[in-house]
Amino acid sequence: MINPDRIVPTTCPYCGVGCNLELHIKNDTIYKVTSPFDGVVNQGNLCVKGRFGYDFIYSKDRVTVPLIRKTAQAPGARTQAFDRSEWRQISWDEALDYTADRLVEIYNRDGADAMAVYCCAKATNEDNYLLQKLFRALFRTNNVDHCTRLCHAGSVVALQMAIGSSAMSNTAAEVIHSDVFLVTGSNTAETHPIIALQMKAAVANHRAKLIVVDPRRVEMVNWAALWLPEKPGTDVPLFSAMAHVIIKERLYNEEFIRQRTEGFEEFSRSMEKFTPEYAEAISGVDRYLIVQAARMYATAKNAAIYWALGIPEHSHGTDNAMALIHLALLTGHIGRRGTGLNPLRGQNNVQGASDCGAMPWHYPGYQRVDDEAAARKFEKAWNMEAGALSRKPGLTTTEIMSAVGPGGVRALYIMGENPMMSEPNLNHTRHMMEQLEFLVAQDLFINESGAYADVFLPAASWAEKEGTFTNTDRRVQRVRKALEPRGESRPDWKIICRLAERIEKRLGRPQSAFWAYQGSAEVLEEMGRVVPEYAGVKYRRIENQGIQTPVWDDSHPGTPYLFTESFPSGKGKFHPLEYVPAVEMPDEEYPFILTTGRLLEHWHGGTLTRHSKLDDLYPEARIEMNPADASRLKIEDGQAVRVSSRRGSIVLRAWVTQRTTVGVVFIPMHFAEAAANLLTIDALDPRAKIPEYKACAVSIVPANKEELARPEAKVERGRY
């Protein structure tokens, strides 16, 4: 048995659950991870990523010194270079000076619209607050976004439209107080495993009834009272049919609707056409299951809705989320423990990065950039002259990539994101990356996107710095430094501050003290002065356990659930809906619907988990297909197949399984060798600007072993 030199409490760097970790350190090495049984989030439970997925810190492929290209890359001639000989090691001063010089050169020549930045849902609140501040205060641009645009943007927009807030309304652990809970668009057992444990306990120990709505037979179906296997892209008719039943059978909460909502009459008329029969014809779900689900949800004492990316990642994702919100407003299942609207966040700090203003339309705290009072507030807080901040909403991640070129975006700064894995239609993304004039990558590894960079700034891992994450429950928790940064890597917030000082000097603007923080705690306190919901969040208050926002002042206890008396918008608003099909439907040439998502063993673009031993558990991509489809195509389990869409083609192995329904196939998003997003369509939701990852048309044909060994999207990792 090893006796640790020290045990450092911190927060998991993976999904949005935000599990409490204990890092066991011996000889400055993490050799074990445990979790305290009294941990408020996970009560000692950890998934495979949380318990074993920390070894990426020690990967031989990690970059721990600043690098610069030996030869400058011209726009249009920019390519991915996988050979370390293409890079030259430089000092931090040289790297930061070079980066500042190039960014300021492009800004002075082409203006604010030429500048763009991807913040990062894996980084801390402090990191994200400072990076968006740098680009807004110094480069006067709102071209600031992060991966929320590619996951819950539809949920955010719908919630803002309906109730004026975009956060999860309740705490996930409250599911044990629900009589009924609905899970849709979420493979919870793999993407949020600890929340899934709490859901299973609610069913097994507290006799709650679970309704699962999903085109795949995900694990939670085994615990469900009802499973509604819908076709991808048919959420609006299905959930609107549930609303239709609730209205027709007068199962709605008249008092709640009268006192706390508006627009019910017009909304009610718009639901007339969404009969269970109509929904069955479109969604494929038996009309009687729809009626049962509506009655079960509406008549519960406490009912909750949980959803993940299967809802917002559509060209009509805002409407999908709105259809769920309507169910809560109809029945009054919101504003109490065990109820609510609960979008499950995918990354460890996507909630926090959004709170910190890493979005093109909002300053920190969801204060709109085109609101004059909000802009003046931040100008004063950041020591800027009146009118200095741009009032023009910026570009989203997908719009930034599409705007690259002369007269558009010329310089892109990427902190921890990987658009060459996460963007849809990757052939288009690759072309646009090649057109950039200057690209900065700040990360642990040179991933598929960093391979295009002109300069690489090596960042410290989550175990090598101080900060905070805000989990899916709105709980702000401490991230603690357990190790010294590897090599010359530095914490993100320190890199940003040193770069900002150089940029400020080159722009000839008065130097201020706003980049000279003594520690990350000061950064969070500054944010609390401009974001009322974070006003009472201080490191000293969250040393033992986190606190849930809003936290209005230093004595406020935090807010486990929201909207007990009212909504931020005053009254909840019903919005009439129409059914709009997915942009690309199956046809003779492309007869299958592809949906994409995540696995238990991996995480998003794979930058971390594929540099971990976790990669041994699930080392290659597989396409899940129903046995009936496989039989018809004469495809056997484990056989190589070529999957093609109108945008690209990949080769991978088939997994013949009942997990998918007939006509629907599933590919995980983590594998560069068979990148699912080479296939996905870049159609956008018109309001949220989120791509349609969950439905596009593909064809499948058998492939040979040679094709599997040489997939088109192959990226040679580990040669940097």
Rosetta blueprint (number, residue, H / E / L):
1 M L
2 I L
3 N L
4 P L
5 D L
6 R E
7 I E
8 V E
9 P E
10 T E
11 T E
12 C L
13 P L
14 Y L
15 C L
16 G L
17 V L
18 G L
19 C L
20 N E
21 L E
22 E E
23 L E
24 H E
25 I E
26 K E
27 N L
28 D L
29 T E
30 I E
31 Y E
32 K E
33 V E
34 T E
35 S L
36 P L
37 F L
38 D L
39 G L
40 V L
41 V L
42 N L
43 Q L
44 G L
45 N L
46 L L
47 C L
48 V H
49 K H
50 G H
51 R H
52 F H
53 G L
54 Y L
55 D H
56 F H
57 I H
58 Y H
59 S L
60 K L
61 D L
62 R L
63 V L
64 T L
65 V L
66 P L
67 L E
68 I E
69 R E
70 K L
71 T L
72 A L
73 Q L
74 A L
75 P L
76 G L
77 A L
78 R L
79 T L
80 Q L
81 A L
82 F L
83 D L
84 R H
85 S H
86 E H
87 W E
88 R E
89 Q E
90 I L
91 S L
92 W H
93 D H
94 E H
95 A H
96 L H
97 D H
98 Y H
99 T H
100 A H
101 D H
102 R H
103 L H
104 V H
105 E H
106 I H
107 Y H
108 N H
109 R H
110 D H
111 G L
112 A H
113 D H
114 A H
115 M E
116 A E
117 V E
118 Y E
119 C L
120 C L
121 A L
122 K L
123 A L
124 T L
125 N H
126 E H
127 D H
128 N H
129 Y H
130 L H
131 L H
132 Q H
133 K H
134 L H
135 F H
136 R H
137 A H
138 L L
139 F L
140 R L
141 T L
142 N L
143 N L
144 V E
145 D E
146 H L
147 C H
148 T H
149 R H
150 L H
151 C L
152 H L
153 A H
154 G H
155 S H
156 V H
157 V H
158 A H
159 L H
160 Q H
161 M H
162 A H
163 I H
164 G L
165 S L
166 S L
167 A L
168 M L
169 S L
170 N L
171 T L
172 A H
173 A H
174 E H
175 V H
176 I H
177 H H
178 S L
179 D L
180 V E
181 F E
182 L E
183 V E
184 T E
185 G L
186 S L
187 N L
188 T H
189 A H
190 E H
191 T H
192 H L
193 P H
194 I H
195 I H
196 A H
197 L H
198 Q H
199 M H
200 K H
201 A H
202 A H
203 V H
204 A H
205 N H
206 H H
207 R L
208 A L
209 K E
210 L E
211 I E
212 V E
213 V E
214 D L
215 P L
216 R E
217 R L
218 V L
219 E H
220 M H
221 V H
222 N H
223 W H
224 A L
225 A L
226 L E
227 W E
228 L E
229 P L
230 E L
231 K L
232 P L
233 G L
234 T L
235 D H
236 V H
237 P H
238 L H
239 F H
240 S H
241 A H
242 M H
243 A H
244 H H
245 V H
246 I H
247 I H
248 K H
249 E L
250 R L
251 L L
252 Y L
253 N L
254 E H
255 E H
256 F H
257 I H
258 R H
259 Q H
260 R H
261 T E
262 E E
263 G L
264 F H
265 E H
266 E H
267 F H
268 S H
269 R H
270 S H
271 M L
272 E L
273 K L
274 F L
275 T L
276 P H
277 E H
278 Y H
279 A H
280 E H
281 A H
282 I H
283 S H
284 G L
285 V L
286 D L
287 R H
288 Y H
289 L H
290 I H
291 V H
292 Q H
293 A H
294 A H
295 R H
296 M H
297 Y H
298 A H
299 T L
300 A L
301 K L
302 N L
303 A E
304 A E
305 I E
306 Y E
307 W E
308 A L
309 L L
310 G L
311 I L
312 P L
313 E L
314 H L
315 S L
316 H L
317 G H
318 T H
319 D H
320 N H
321 A H
322 M H
323 A H
324 L H
325 I H
326 H H
327 L H
328 A H
329 L H
330 L H
331 T H
332 G L
333 H L
334 I L
335 G L
336 R L
337 R L
338 G L
339 T L
340 G E
341 L E
342 N E
343 P E
344 L L
345 R L
346 G L
347 Q L
348 N L
349 N L
350 V H
351 Q H
352 G H
353 A H
354 S H
355 D H
356 C L
357 G L
358 A L
359 M L
360 P L
361 W L
362 H E
363 Y E
364 P L
365 G L
366 Y L
367 Q E
368 R E
369 V L
370 D L
371 D L
372 E H
373 A H
374 A H
375 A H
376 R H
377 K H
378 F H
379 E H
380 K H
381 A H
382 W L
383 N L
384 M L
385 E L
386 A L
387 G L
388 A L
389 L L
390 S L
391 R L
392 K L
393 P L
394 G L
395 L L
396 T L
397 T H
398 T H
399 E H
400 I H
401 M H
402 S H
403 A L
404 V E
405 G L
406 P L
407 G L
408 G L
409 V E
410 R L
411 A E
412 L E
413 Y E
414 I E
415 M E
416 G L
417 E L
418 N L
419 P H
420 M H
421 M H
422 S H
423 E L
424 P L
425 N L
426 L H
427 N H
428 H H
429 T H
430 R H
431 H H
432 M H
433 M H
434 E H
435 Q H
436 L L
437 E L
438 F E
439 L E
440 V E
441 A E
442 Q E
443 D E
444 L L
445 F L
446 I L
447 N L
448 E L
449 S L
450 G H
451 A H
452 Y H
453 A L
454 D L
455 V E
456 F E
457 L E
458 P E
459 A E
460 A L
461 S L
462 W H
463 A H
464 E H
465 K L
466 E L
467 G E
468 T E
469 F E
470 T E
471 N L
472 T L
473 D L
474 R L
475 R E
476 V E
477 Q E
478 R E
479 V E
480 R L
481 K L
482 A L
483 L L
484 E L
485 P L
486 R L
487 G L
488 E L
489 S L
490 R E
491 P L
492 D H
493 W H
494 K H
495 I H
496 I H
497 C H
498 R H
499 L H
500 A H
501 E H
502 R H
503 I H
504 E H
505 K H
506 R H
507 L L
508 G L
509 R L
510 P L
511 Q L
512 S L
513 A L
514 F L
515 W L
516 A L
517 Y L
518 Q L
519 G L
520 S H
521 A H
522 E H
523 V H
524 L H
525 E H
526 E H
527 M H
528 G H
529 R H
530 V H
531 V L
532 P H
533 E H
534 Y H
535 A L
536 G L
537 V L
538 K L
539 Y H
540 R H
541 R H
542 I L
543 E L
544 N L
545 Q L
546 G L
547 I E
548 Q E
549 T L
550 P L
551 V L
552 W L
553 D L
554 D L
555 S L
556 H L
557 P L
558 G L
559 T L
560 P L
561 Y L
562 L L
563 F L
564 T L
565 E L
566 S L
567 F E
568 P L
569 S L
570 G E
571 K L
572 G E
573 K E
574 F L
575 H L
576 P L
577 L L
578 E L
579 Y L
580 V L
581 P L
582 A L
583 V L
584 E L
585 M L
586 P L
587 D L
588 E L
589 E L
590 Y L
591 P L
592 F E
593 I E
594 L E
595 T E
596 T E
597 G E
598 R L
599 L L
600 L L
601 E L
602 H L
603 W L
604 H L
605 G L
606 G L
607 T L
608 L L
609 T H
610 R H
611 H H
612 S L
613 K L
614 L H
615 D H
616 D H
617 L H
618 Y L
619 P L
620 E L
621 A L
622 R E
623 I E
624 E E
625 M E
626 N L
627 P H
628 A H
629 D H
630 A H
631 S H
632 R H
633 L H
634 K L
635 I L
636 E L
637 D L
638 G L
639 Q L
640 A E
641 V E
642 R E
643 V E
644 S E
645 S L
646 R L
647 R L
648 G L
649 S E
650 I E
651 V E
652 L E
653 R E
654 A E
655 W E
656 V E
657 T L
658 Q L
659 R L
660 T E
661 T L
662 V L
663 G L
664 V E
665 V E
666 F E
667 I E
668 P E
669 M L
670 H L
671 F L
672 A H
673 E H
674 A H
675 A L
676 A H
677 N H
678 L H
679 L L
680 T L
681 I E
682 D E
683 A E
684 L E
685 D L
686 P L
687 R L
688 A L
689 K L
690 I L
691 P E
692 E E
693 Y L
694 K L
695 A L
696 C E
697 A E
698 V E
699 S E
700 I E
701 V E
702 P E
703 A L
704 N L
705 K H
706 E H
707 E H
708 L H
709 A H
710 R L
711 P L
712 E L
713 A L
714 K L
715 V L
716 E L
717 R L
718 G L
719 R L
720 Y L
